[in-house]
Amino acid sequence: MTTSIHIDVPLSCPTIAKQPENIQRELWEAFENAVVKAQKQGIPEEEICQFLEDVIDNRAADQALKEMERTGEQPVSWEKVKKEAGL
């Protein structure tokens, strides 16, 4: 027997809210599966969210590096950023 899951997508997730219900359900179930597995290992739910954020950040950094290689753009030093910010 299948249980019906009503998914209330938070307002902070407008892109997901625009997706068809079956896609929202798949995303919800994937997150729930990750949470259950983490809880079985004693990992707090908040760390799953942090893990996802870190994966997203790492992917963005990889994409930025590839774009820099493609365009020949050079990175800006941390010292220059601090100086320009007046720190």
Residue pairs with C-beta under 8 A, 6 or more apart in sequence:
5 25
5 28
7 21
7 24
7 25
7 28
9 16
9 17
9 24
11 17
16 24
16 27
17 24
19 27
31 48
34 48
35 45
35 48
38 44
38 45
38 47
38 48
39 45
67 73
68 74
68 75
